[in-house]
């Protein structure tokens, strides 16, 4: 009888160990599944630049980067004509920088590398010094040749056409930039709260950065969005004050241009 009881106890212990291993494996699989995050933007839009510099960059330091697959799509509200020529909302210099950033993504597929470069360029946009974008190569110790050779060639144009197709395929269609999509869902005007949406969608063990993050009631969201256009932002490089679109005679957001424009 004692021997039978011992065998039963050993069998129970083995079953519990197997169950614990299965639970741990399942938890590991959940943690490994990352949340898809995509930013559709244009290089000279002040709201896009501020989002990249003051918000999106946070995930590279707070641990959330390990929970996401981040995709950057530098095209925004541009248009492709019948002959394939691309026109951009903020003029040809924006088309140039959109292509430069597309080439950076292509030349340096590693997210940390191409984001550092794009961050540098967009930081110059915030400072109204974007014509100095080539200084980012030296600042970051990057070889300019892969990007320079790309944007000056047909390859750069083809990359932008690819991003045009990707942007035009959005469902629902984007209405303005920045247009942030988390887990397949556009955040609309609540895009600055994107980290809370990541935390909500993530099925693994919540990163520490998720502590205290929550989705605000709609009224609070709208107030936050409206306030965004009336305040200055404090960046790592000092106080930067950009004119809002209203001050420049434009809309309160970088809206899609009408087809006739």
ChimeraX commands (.cxc) that place a marker at each C-alpha (Angstrom):
marker #1 position 0.00,0.00,0.00 radius 0.5
marker #1 position 2.81,2.38,0.91 radius 0.5
marker #1 position 4.54,1.65,-2.39 radius 0.5
marker #1 position 1.32,2.35,-4.32 radius 0.5
marker #1 position 0.85,5.67,-2.49 radius 0.5
marker #1 position 4.43,6.65,-3.29 radius 0.5
marker #1 position 3.88,5.85,-6.98 radius 0.5
marker #1 position 0.68,7.95,-6.94 radius 0.5
marker #1 position 2.53,10.87,-5.38 radius 0.5
marker #1 position 5.31,10.62,-7.96 radius 0.5
marker #1 position 2.75,10.49,-10.77 radius 0.5
marker #1 position 0.97,13.55,-9.35 radius 0.5
marker #1 position 4.24,15.44,-9.00 radius 0.5
marker #1 position 5.17,14.61,-12.60 radius 0.5
marker #1 position 1.74,15.75,-13.83 radius 0.5
marker #1 position 2.04,19.05,-11.94 radius 0.5
marker #1 position 5.53,19.59,-13.31 radius 0.5
marker #1 position 4.28,18.96,-16.84 radius 0.5
marker #1 position 1.39,21.36,-16.31 radius 0.5
marker #1 position 3.71,24.06,-14.97 radius 0.5
marker #1 position 6.00,23.62,-17.97 radius 0.5
marker #1 position 3.05,23.91,-20.35 radius 0.5
marker #1 position 1.83,27.10,-18.67 radius 0.5
marker #1 position 5.33,28.59,-18.78 radius 0.5
marker #1 position 5.69,27.69,-22.45 radius 0.5
marker #1 position 2.32,29.23,-23.25 radius 0.5
marker #1 position 3.29,32.39,-21.38 radius 0.5
marker #1 position 6.55,32.51,-23.30 radius 0.5
marker #1 position 4.72,32.21,-26.60 radius 0.5
marker #1 position 2.38,35.04,-25.59 radius 0.5
marker #1 position 5.29,37.28,-24.63 radius 0.5
marker #1 position 7.02,36.58,-27.94 radius 0.5
marker #1 position 4.09,37.84,-30.03 radius 0.5
marker #1 position 4.77,41.48,-30.77 radius 0.5
marker #1 position 2.24,44.22,-31.51 radius 0.5
marker #1 position 2.34,45.70,-35.02 radius 0.5
marker #1 position 2.79,49.48,-34.93 radius 0.5
marker #1 position 2.93,51.59,-38.09 radius 0.5
marker #1 position 3.51,55.31,-38.51 radius 0.5
marker #1 position 2.34,56.92,-41.76 radius 0.5
marker #1 position 3.84,60.40,-41.92 radius 0.5
marker #1 position 5.51,63.02,-44.08 radius 0.5
marker #1 position 8.90,64.52,-43.37 radius 0.5
marker #1 position 8.09,68.25,-43.20 radius 0.5
marker #1 position 4.77,68.04,-41.36 radius 0.5
marker #1 position 5.43,69.71,-37.98 radius 0.5
marker #1 position 3.01,67.35,-36.21 radius 0.5
marker #1 position 4.73,64.31,-37.70 radius 0.5
marker #1 position 8.13,65.67,-36.68 radius 0.5
marker #1 position 7.00,66.36,-33.12 radius 0.5
marker #1 position 5.47,62.91,-32.85 radius 0.5
marker #1 position 8.69,61.21,-33.95 radius 0.5
marker #1 position 10.93,63.32,-31.73 radius 0.5
marker #1 position 8.80,63.81,-28.64 radius 0.5
marker #1 position 6.69,60.64,-28.51 radius 0.5
marker #1 position 7.73,57.74,-30.72 radius 0.5
marker #1 position 11.36,57.96,-29.61 radius 0.5
marker #1 position 10.29,57.04,-26.07 radius 0.5
marker #1 position 9.84,53.35,-26.97 radius 0.5
marker #1 position 13.58,53.09,-27.59 radius 0.5
marker #1 position 14.28,53.87,-23.96 radius 0.5
marker #1 position 11.32,52.66,-21.89 radius 0.5
marker #1 position 11.31,48.97,-22.85 radius 0.5
marker #1 position 8.25,49.00,-25.12 radius 0.5
marker #1 position 10.40,48.42,-28.19 radius 0.5
marker #1 position 10.72,44.76,-27.19 radius 0.5
marker #1 position 6.93,44.42,-27.43 radius 0.5
marker #1 position 6.40,45.91,-30.90 radius 0.5
marker #1 position 7.20,45.54,-34.58 radius 0.5
marker #1 position 7.57,49.16,-35.73 radius 0.5
marker #1 position 7.17,50.21,-39.36 radius 0.5
marker #1 position 7.79,53.73,-40.66 radius 0.5
marker #1 position 6.12,54.86,-43.89 radius 0.5
marker #1 position 7.43,58.27,-45.09 radius 0.5
marker #1 position 4.87,59.35,-47.67 radius 0.5
marker #1 position 1.87,60.95,-45.98 radius 0.5
marker #1 position -0.40,63.17,-48.06 radius 0.5
marker #1 position 1.67,63.06,-51.24 radius 0.5
marker #1 position 0.08,62.35,-54.61 radius 0.5
marker #1 position 1.21,60.29,-57.59 radius 0.5
marker #1 position 0.34,61.70,-61.01 radius 0.5
marker #1 position -0.52,59.59,-64.01 radius 0.5
marker #1 position 3.07,59.80,-65.25 radius 0.5
marker #1 position 4.38,58.53,-61.91 radius 0.5
marker #1 position 5.62,61.92,-60.72 radius 0.5
marker #1 position 5.11,62.50,-56.99 radius 0.5
marker #1 position 3.99,65.84,-55.52 radius 0.5
marker #1 position 4.09,66.52,-51.78 radius 0.5
marker #1 position 1.98,68.64,-49.46 radius 0.5
marker #1 position 4.93,70.78,-48.34 radius 0.5
marker #1 position 6.64,71.02,-51.69 radius 0.5
marker #1 position 9.52,69.32,-53.47 radius 0.5
marker #1 position 11.88,69.53,-50.50 radius 0.5
marker #1 position 9.49,67.34,-48.58 radius 0.5
marker #1 position 9.49,64.88,-51.50 radius 0.5
marker #1 position 13.29,64.88,-51.26 radius 0.5
marker #1 position 13.32,64.17,-47.53 radius 0.5
marker #1 position 10.56,61.57,-47.81 radius 0.5
marker #1 position 12.76,59.76,-50.32 radius 0.5
marker #1 position 15.88,60.23,-48.19 radius 0.5
marker #1 position 14.14,58.63,-45.21 radius 0.5
marker #1 position 12.75,55.83,-47.40 radius 0.5
marker #1 position 16.29,55.20,-48.62 radius 0.5
marker #1 position 17.58,55.15,-45.04 radius 0.5
marker #1 position 15.06,52.45,-44.15 radius 0.5
marker #1 position 16.11,50.49,-47.23 radius 0.5
marker #1 position 19.86,50.98,-46.72 radius 0.5
marker #1 position 19.83,50.19,-43.00 radius 0.5
marker #1 position 17.06,47.65,-42.31 radius 0.5
marker #1 position 18.01,47.54,-38.64 radius 0.5
marker #1 position 15.34,49.60,-36.87 radius 0.5
marker #1 position 17.73,51.17,-34.37 radius 0.5
marker #1 position 19.97,52.44,-37.17 radius 0.5
marker #1 position 17.41,53.90,-39.54 radius 0.5
marker #1 position 15.32,55.36,-36.70 radius 0.5
marker #1 position 18.35,57.19,-35.30 radius 0.5
marker #1 position 18.86,58.79,-38.71 radius 0.5
marker #1 position 15.18,59.65,-39.18 radius 0.5
marker #1 position 15.03,61.03,-35.64 radius 0.5
marker #1 position 18.02,63.26,-36.44 radius 0.5
marker #1 position 16.38,64.60,-39.61 radius 0.5
marker #1 position 13.02,65.18,-37.92 radius 0.5
marker #1 position 14.72,66.90,-35.01 radius 0.5
marker #1 position 16.15,69.33,-37.56 radius 0.5
marker #1 position 12.62,69.79,-38.95 radius 0.5
marker #1 position 11.43,70.73,-35.46 radius 0.5
marker #1 position 14.30,73.24,-35.25 radius 0.5
marker #1 position 13.54,74.59,-38.75 radius 0.5
marker #1 position 17.03,73.53,-39.80 radius 0.5
marker #1 position 16.00,70.66,-42.06 radius 0.5
marker #1 position 18.19,71.84,-44.96 radius 0.5
marker #1 position 21.12,70.68,-42.82 radius 0.5
marker #1 position 19.87,67.08,-42.91 radius 0.5
marker #1 position 23.11,65.77,-44.42 radius 0.5
marker #1 position 24.88,66.64,-41.14 radius 0.5
marker #1 position 23.11,63.62,-39.63 radius 0.5
marker #1 position 25.50,61.26,-41.41 radius 0.5
marker #1 position 28.48,62.73,-39.60 radius 0.5
marker #1 position 26.68,63.11,-36.28 radius 0.5
marker #1 position 25.78,59.41,-36.28 radius 0.5
marker #1 position 28.91,58.09,-37.92 radius 0.5
marker #1 position 26.98,56.70,-40.91 radius 0.5
marker #1 position 28.27,56.28,-44.45 radius 0.5
marker #1 position 26.19,58.63,-46.65 radius 0.5
marker #1 position 26.79,56.72,-49.89 radius 0.5
marker #1 position 23.96,54.12,-49.58 radius 0.5
marker #1 position 21.36,56.84,-48.98 radius 0.5
marker #1 position 22.81,59.38,-51.41 radius 0.5
marker #1 position 23.07,56.83,-54.19 radius 0.5
marker #1 position 19.51,55.72,-53.51 radius 0.5
marker #1 position 17.66,59.04,-53.45 radius 0.5
marker #1 position 19.47,60.30,-56.54 radius 0.5
marker #1 position 18.49,57.19,-58.51 radius 0.5
marker #1 position 15.30,55.58,-59.74 radius 0.5
marker #1 position 15.51,53.20,-56.78 radius 0.5
marker #1 position 14.52,56.00,-54.41 radius 0.5
marker #1 position 11.54,56.86,-56.59 radius 0.5
marker #1 position 10.46,53.22,-56.63 radius 0.5
marker #1 position 10.62,53.09,-52.83 radius 0.5
marker #1 position 8.30,56.09,-52.62 radius 0.5
marker #1 position 5.89,54.51,-55.09 radius 0.5
marker #1 position 5.88,51.41,-52.87 radius 0.5
marker #1 position 5.02,53.57,-49.85 radius 0.5
marker #1 position 2.37,55.35,-51.91 radius 0.5
marker #1 position 0.66,52.03,-52.61 radius 0.5
marker #1 position 1.00,51.01,-48.96 radius 0.5
marker #1 position -0.55,54.29,-47.77 radius 0.5
marker #1 position -3.35,54.25,-50.35 radius 0.5
marker #1 position -4.25,50.69,-49.32 radius 0.5
marker #1 position -5.07,51.73,-45.75 radius 0.5
marker #1 position -8.54,50.75,-44.51 radius 0.5
marker #1 position -10.00,53.02,-43.41 radius 0.5
marker #1 position -8.09,55.53,-45.57 radius 0.5
marker #1 position -5.86,57.94,-43.67 radius 0.5
marker #1 position -7.28,61.45,-43.26 radius 0.5
marker #1 position -4.25,63.30,-41.92 radius 0.5
marker #1 position -0.73,62.79,-40.65 radius 0.5
marker #1 position 0.68,61.51,-38.45 radius 0.5
marker #1 position -1.55,58.44,-38.90 radius 0.5
marker #1 position -0.70,55.81,-36.30 radius 0.5
marker #1 position -1.94,52.22,-36.55 radius 0.5
marker #1 position -1.61,49.83,-33.59 radius 0.5
marker #1 position -2.55,46.18,-33.93 radius 0.5
marker #1 position -4.30,46.93,-37.23 radius 0.5
marker #1 position -6.44,49.74,-35.78 radius 0.5
marker #1 position -5.93,53.47,-36.55 radius 0.5
marker #1 position -5.73,55.62,-33.43 radius 0.5
marker #1 position -7.20,58.66,-35.18 radius 0.5
marker #1 position -6.64,61.79,-33.09 radius 0.5
marker #1 position -5.55,59.86,-30.01 radius 0.5
marker #1 position -2.22,58.94,-31.62 radius 0.5
marker #1 position -0.09,60.53,-28.89 radius 0.5
marker #1 position -1.53,57.96,-26.49 radius 0.5
marker #1 position -0.16,55.15,-28.67 radius 0.5
marker #1 position 1.78,53.50,-25.85 radius 0.5
marker #1 position -1.43,52.78,-23.93 radius 0.5
marker #1 position -2.86,51.06,-27.01 radius 0.5
marker #1 position 0.30,48.97,-27.34 radius 0.5
marker #1 position 0.02,47.90,-23.72 radius 0.5
marker #1 position -3.64,47.01,-24.19 radius 0.5
marker #1 position -2.90,44.91,-27.29 radius 0.5
marker #1 position 0.20,43.16,-25.93 radius 0.5
marker #1 position -0.59,39.62,-24.72 radius 0.5
marker #1 position 2.69,38.91,-22.97 radius 0.5
marker #1 position 3.89,40.03,-19.55 radius 0.5
marker #1 position 3.31,43.81,-19.55 radius 0.5
marker #1 position 6.53,45.85,-19.83 radius 0.5
marker #1 position 7.27,48.18,-16.92 radius 0.5
marker #1 position 6.50,51.14,-19.20 radius 0.5
marker #1 position 2.85,50.04,-19.21 radius 0.5
marker #1 position 2.44,50.80,-15.51 radius 0.5
marker #1 position 0.09,53.72,-15.04 radius 0.5
marker #1 position -0.86,53.94,-18.71 radius 0.5
marker #1 position -4.54,53.86,-19.50 radius 0.5
marker #1 position -6.96,54.93,-22.18 radius 0.5
marker #1 position -8.64,58.21,-21.31 radius 0.5
marker #1 position -12.37,58.85,-21.75 radius 0.5
marker #1 position -13.21,60.32,-25.15 radius 0.5
marker #1 position -13.76,63.83,-23.80 radius 0.5
marker #1 position -10.32,63.86,-22.20 radius 0.5
marker #1 position -8.79,62.54,-25.42 radius 0.5
marker #1 position -10.36,65.36,-27.44 radius 0.5
marker #1 position -9.18,67.98,-24.95 radius 0.5
marker #1 position -5.65,66.62,-25.16 radius 0.5
marker #1 position -5.73,66.72,-28.96 radius 0.5
marker #1 position -6.98,70.30,-29.01 radius 0.5
marker #1 position -4.33,71.35,-26.51 radius 0.5
marker #1 position -1.59,69.86,-28.67 radius 0.5
marker #1 position -1.93,72.68,-31.20 radius 0.5
marker #1 position -1.68,75.48,-28.63 radius 0.5
marker #1 position 1.41,74.59,-26.59 radius 0.5
marker #1 position 5.15,74.56,-27.00 radius 0.5
marker #1 position 7.11,71.35,-26.51 radius 0.5
marker #1 position 10.25,70.82,-24.49 radius 0.5
marker #1 position 12.76,68.70,-26.38 radius 0.5
marker #1 position 16.13,67.23,-25.44 radius 0.5
marker #1 position 17.79,70.04,-27.36 radius 0.5
marker #1 position 16.03,72.91,-25.58 radius 0.5
marker #1 position 12.70,74.67,-25.89 radius 0.5
marker #1 position 11.46,74.45,-29.45 radius 0.5
marker #1 position 8.47,76.50,-30.49 radius 0.5
marker #1 position 6.94,75.78,-33.89 radius 0.5
marker #1 position 4.23,77.80,-35.51 radius 0.5
marker #1 position 1.03,75.83,-35.56 radius 0.5
marker #1 position -0.77,75.32,-38.83 radius 0.5
marker #1 position -3.33,77.91,-37.72 radius 0.5
marker #1 position -0.57,80.53,-37.35 radius 0.5
marker #1 position 0.61,79.69,-40.84 radius 0.5
marker #1 position -2.91,80.10,-42.22 radius 0.5
marker #1 position -3.52,76.38,-42.52 radius 0.5
marker #1 position -5.73,73.77,-40.91 radius 0.5
marker #1 position -5.31,72.67,-37.30 radius 0.5
marker #1 position -3.96,69.32,-38.57 radius 0.5
marker #1 position -2.09,68.31,-41.67 radius 0.5
marker #1 position -5.19,67.12,-43.48 radius 0.5
marker #1 position -5.33,65.27,-46.76 radius 0.5
marker #1 position -5.25,67.66,-49.70 radius 0.5
marker #1 position -8.36,67.67,-51.84 radius 0.5
marker #1 position -7.93,65.76,-55.07 radius 0.5
marker #1 position -8.20,69.01,-57.01 radius 0.5
marker #1 position -5.35,70.64,-55.06 radius 0.5
marker link #1:1,2 radius 0.2
marker link #1:2,3 radius 0.2
marker link #1:3,4 radius 0.2
marker link #1:4,5 radius 0.2
marker link #1:5,6 radius 0.2
marker link #1:6,7 radius 0.2
marker link #1:7,8 radius 0.2
marker link #1:8,9 radius 0.2
marker link #1:9,10 radius 0.2
marker link #1:10,11 radius 0.2
marker link #1:11,12 radius 0.2
marker link #1:12,13 radius 0.2
marker link #1:13,14 radius 0.2
marker link #1:14,15 radius 0.2
marker link #1:15,16 radius 0.2
marker link #1:16,17 radius 0.2
marker link #1:17,18 radius 0.2
marker link #1:18,19 radius 0.2
marker link #1:19,20 radius 0.2
marker link #1:20,21 radius 0.2
marker link #1:21,22 radius 0.2
marker link #1:22,23 radius 0.2
marker link #1:23,24 radius 0.2
marker link #1:24,25 radius 0.2
marker link #1:25,26 radius 0.2
marker link #1:26,27 radius 0.2
marker link #1:27,28 radius 0.2
marker link #1:28,29 radius 0.2
marker link #1:29,30 radius 0.2
marker link #1:30,31 radius 0.2
marker link #1:31,32 radius 0.2
marker link #1:32,33 radius 0.2
marker link #1:33,34 radius 0.2
marker link #1:34,35 radius 0.2
marker link #1:35,36 radius 0.2
marker link #1:36,37 radius 0.2
marker link #1:37,38 radius 0.2
marker link #1:38,39 radius 0.2
marker link #1:39,40 radius 0.2
marker link #1:40,41 radius 0.2
marker link #1:41,42 radius 0.2
marker link #1:42,43 radius 0.2
marker link #1:43,44 radius 0.2
marker link #1:44,45 radius 0.2
marker link #1:45,46 radius 0.2
marker link #1:46,47 radius 0.2
marker link #1:47,48 radius 0.2
marker link #1:48,49 radius 0.2
marker link #1:49,50 radius 0.2
marker link #1:50,51 radius 0.2
marker link #1:51,52 radius 0.2
marker link #1:52,53 radius 0.2
marker link #1:53,54 radius 0.2
marker link #1:54,55 radius 0.2
marker link #1:55,56 radius 0.2
marker link #1:56,57 radius 0.2
marker link #1:57,58 radius 0.2
marker link #1:58,59 radius 0.2
marker link #1:59,60 radius 0.2
marker link #1:60,61 radius 0.2
marker link #1:61,62 radius 0.2
marker link #1:62,63 radius 0.2
marker link #1:63,64 radius 0.2
marker link #1:64,65 radius 0.2
marker link #1:65,66 radius 0.2
marker link #1:66,67 radius 0.2
marker link #1:67,68 radius 0.2
marker link #1:68,69 radius 0.2
marker link #1:69,70 radius 0.2
marker link #1:70,71 radius 0.2
marker link #1:71,72 radius 0.2
marker link #1:72,73 radius 0.2
marker link #1:73,74 radius 0.2
marker link #1:74,75 radius 0.2
marker link #1:75,76 radius 0.2
marker link #1:76,77 radius 0.2
marker link #1:77,78 radius 0.2
marker link #1:78,79 radius 0.2
marker link #1:79,80 radius 0.2
marker link #1:80,81 radius 0.2
marker link #1:81,82 radius 0.2
marker link #1:82,83 radius 0.2
marker link #1:83,84 radius 0.2
marker link #1:84,85 radius 0.2
marker link #1:85,86 radius 0.2
marker link #1:86,87 radius 0.2
marker link #1:87,88 radius 0.2
marker link #1:88,89 radius 0.2
marker link #1:89,90 radius 0.2
marker link #1:90,91 radius 0.2
marker link #1:91,92 radius 0.2
marker link #1:92,93 radius 0.2
marker link #1:93,94 radius 0.2
marker link #1:94,95 radius 0.2
marker link #1:95,96 radius 0.2
marker link #1:96,97 radius 0.2
marker link #1:97,98 radius 0.2
marker link #1:98,99 radius 0.2
marker link #1:99,100 radius 0.2
marker link #1:100,101 radius 0.2
marker link #1:101,102 radius 0.2
marker link #1:102,103 radius 0.2
marker link #1:103,104 radius 0.2
marker link #1:104,105 radius 0.2
marker link #1:105,106 radius 0.2
marker link #1:106,107 radius 0.2
marker link #1:107,108 radius 0.2
marker link #1:108,109 radius 0.2
marker link #1:109,110 radius 0.2
marker link #1:110,111 radius 0.2
marker link #1:111,112 radius 0.2
marker link #1:112,113 radius 0.2
marker link #1:113,114 radius 0.2
marker link #1:114,115 radius 0.2
marker link #1:115,116 radius 0.2
marker link #1:116,117 radius 0.2
marker link #1:117,118 radius 0.2
marker link #1:118,119 radius 0.2
marker link #1:119,120 radius 0.2
marker link #1:120,121 radius 0.2
marker link #1:121,122 radius 0.2
marker link #1:122,123 radius 0.2
marker link #1:123,124 radius 0.2
marker link #1:124,125 radius 0.2
marker link #1:125,126 radius 0.2
marker link #1:126,127 radius 0.2
marker link #1:127,128 radius 0.2
marker link #1:128,129 radius 0.2
marker link #1:129,130 radius 0.2
marker link #1:130,131 radius 0.2
marker link #1:131,132 radius 0.2
marker link #1:132,133 radius 0.2
marker link #1:133,134 radius 0.2
marker link #1:134,135 radius 0.2
marker link #1:135,136 radius 0.2
marker link #1:136,137 radius 0.2
marker link #1:137,138 radius 0.2
marker link #1:138,139 radius 0.2
marker link #1:139,140 radius 0.2
marker link #1:140,141 radius 0.2
marker link #1:141,142 radius 0.2
marker link #1:142,143 radius 0.2
marker link #1:143,144 radius 0.2
marker link #1:144,145 radius 0.2
marker link #1:145,146 radius 0.2
marker link #1:146,147 radius 0.2
marker link #1:147,148 radius 0.2
marker link #1:148,149 radius 0.2
marker link #1:149,150 radius 0.2
marker link #1:150,151 radius 0.2
marker link #1:151,152 radius 0.2
marker link #1:152,153 radius 0.2
marker link #1:153,154 radius 0.2
marker link #1:154,155 radius 0.2
marker link #1:155,156 radius 0.2
marker link #1:156,157 radius 0.2
marker link #1:157,158 radius 0.2
marker link #1:158,159 radius 0.2
marker link #1:159,160 radius 0.2
marker link #1:160,161 radius 0.2
marker link #1:161,162 radius 0.2
marker link #1:162,163 radius 0.2
marker link #1:163,164 radius 0.2
marker link #1:164,165 radius 0.2
marker link #1:165,166 radius 0.2
marker link #1:166,167 radius 0.2
marker link #1:167,168 radius 0.2
marker link #1:168,169 radius 0.2
marker link #1:169,170 radius 0.2
marker link #1:170,171 radius 0.2
marker link #1:171,172 radius 0.2
marker link #1:172,173 radius 0.2
marker link #1:173,174 radius 0.2
marker link #1:174,175 radius 0.2
marker link #1:175,176 radius 0.2
marker link #1:176,177 radius 0.2
marker link #1:177,178 radius 0.2
marker link #1:178,179 radius 0.2
marker link #1:179,180 radius 0.2
marker link #1:180,181 radius 0.2
marker link #1:181,182 radius 0.2
marker link #1:182,183 radius 0.2
marker link #1:183,184 radius 0.2
marker link #1:184,185 radius 0.2
marker link #1:185,186 radius 0.2
marker link #1:186,187 radius 0.2
marker link #1:187,188 radius 0.2
marker link #1:188,189 radius 0.2
marker link #1:189,190 radius 0.2
marker link #1:190,191 radius 0.2
marker link #1:191,192 radius 0.2
marker link #1:192,193 radius 0.2
marker link #1:193,194 radius 0.2
marker link #1:194,195 radius 0.2
marker link #1:195,196 radius 0.2
marker link #1:196,197 radius 0.2
marker link #1:197,198 radius 0.2
marker link #1:198,199 radius 0.2
marker link #1:199,200 radius 0.2
marker link #1:200,201 radius 0.2
marker link #1:201,202 radius 0.2
marker link #1:202,203 radius 0.2
marker link #1:203,204 radius 0.2
marker link #1:204,205 radius 0.2
marker link #1:205,206 radius 0.2
marker link #1:206,207 radius 0.2
marker link #1:207,208 radius 0.2
marker link #1:208,209 radius 0.2
marker link #1:209,210 radius 0.2
marker link #1:210,211 radius 0.2
marker link #1:211,212 radius 0.2
marker link #1:212,213 radius 0.2
marker link #1:213,214 radius 0.2
marker link #1:214,215 radius 0.2
marker link #1:215,216 radius 0.2
marker link #1:216,217 radius 0.2
marker link #1:217,218 radius 0.2
marker link #1:218,219 radius 0.2
marker link #1:219,220 radius 0.2
marker link #1:220,221 radius 0.2
marker link #1:221,222 radius 0.2
marker link #1:222,223 radius 0.2
marker link #1:223,224 radius 0.2
marker link #1:224,225 radius 0.2
marker link #1:225,226 radius 0.2
marker link #1:226,227 radius 0.2
marker link #1:227,228 radius 0.2
marker link #1:228,229 radius 0.2
marker link #1:229,230 radius 0.2
marker link #1:230,231 radius 0.2
marker link #1:231,232 radius 0.2
marker link #1:232,233 radius 0.2
marker link #1:233,234 radius 0.2
marker link #1:234,235 radius 0.2
marker link #1:235,236 radius 0.2
marker link #1:236,237 radius 0.2
marker link #1:237,238 radius 0.2
marker link #1:238,239 radius 0.2
marker link #1:239,240 radius 0.2
marker link #1:240,241 radius 0.2
marker link #1:241,242 radius 0.2
marker link #1:242,243 radius 0.2
marker link #1:243,244 radius 0.2
marker link #1:244,245 radius 0.2
marker link #1:245,246 radius 0.2
marker link #1:246,247 radius 0.2
marker link #1:247,248 radius 0.2
marker link #1:248,249 radius 0.2
marker link #1:249,250 radius 0.2
marker link #1:250,251 radius 0.2
marker link #1:251,252 radius 0.2
marker link #1:252,253 radius 0.2
marker link #1:253,254 radius 0.2
marker link #1:254,255 radius 0.2
marker link #1:255,256 radius 0.2
marker link #1:256,257 radius 0.2
marker link #1:257,258 radius 0.2
marker link #1:258,259 radius 0.2
marker link #1:259,260 radius 0.2
marker link #1:260,261 radius 0.2
view
